[in-house]
Amino acid sequence: MAAEANAPTASEYIVHHLQHLQNVKQGFIVDFSVVNLDSIAISVLLGALMLLIFWSAARKASAGVPGRFQAAVEILVEMVDNQAKANIHNAQSRKFIAPLALTVFVWIFLMNAMDMLPVDLLPWLWQHGTGDHHAYLRVVPTADLSTTLGLSSAVLLLCFYYSIKIKGLGGWIHELFTAPFGTSKNPLFAAILGVVNFAMQVIEYLAKTVSHGMRLFGNMYAGELVFMLIALMGGAAAMSLSGVLLPVGHIIAGSIWAIFHILIITLQAFIFMMLALIYLGQAHDAH
């Protein structure tokens, strides 16, 4: 009875697991002084793991019949390179963008894959390691809007860079005020169209960047929440002998969702990479 009395409710359990390890307490909805330390730490560690994987593949690569590991890496590299060639027609730009796309795909896949770990495993280890049983820790960086919008904003900056590099600063500025509706020889109409075109360009850039980041965040946040709800089934079974079917439901639901989620984490990484390639390809094209 004492254990049940001290156990958190379902809403308290979910709210606790949705809290980040932060440098300061968030005071506003948009508070740029707040840093989600868990997202940064796990992202950096997974980035280092990614570099280690590819370093190991490059070090063990041979000209003969490849092993399974080398073959898998080669298939992945070839797949990303083909997608880069299909969207980026400038060979010079592709020397940077293709490796960037590979990095984006693998890094986001690894961050998404953190959702496959048991919901309470790393938070439990963190709480016992720090001795603070109320410590917060979220382990899926892509379920953090700051991470996904940061990635999409980096793509936006690269789009600006390649637009200026390919078209020149003057050409890019000219495009901002003449696309998509063109211009006119009449000064008044030209001024009106210029304002409308610039507004449309700003809206397009903002919409692409926000939707790029929100799509990944929304899918991973929802997946994380489903895993928490499934975990609550197991917790309810542990606290109540009347829930005979809950352990069975917990195992079945958890297994089905985990198998389905493998597709989700891979697909979301691929979609983010493909949209990055498409946006960078558009930056190379003149309207």
PyMOL commands that set and color helices and strands:
alter all, ss='L'
color gray80, all
select helices_A, chain A and resi 2-6+10-17+37-60+68-87+91-116+121-130+141-143+145-178+187-239+246-284
alter helices_A, ss='H'
color red, helices_A
deselect
rebuild
show_as cartoon
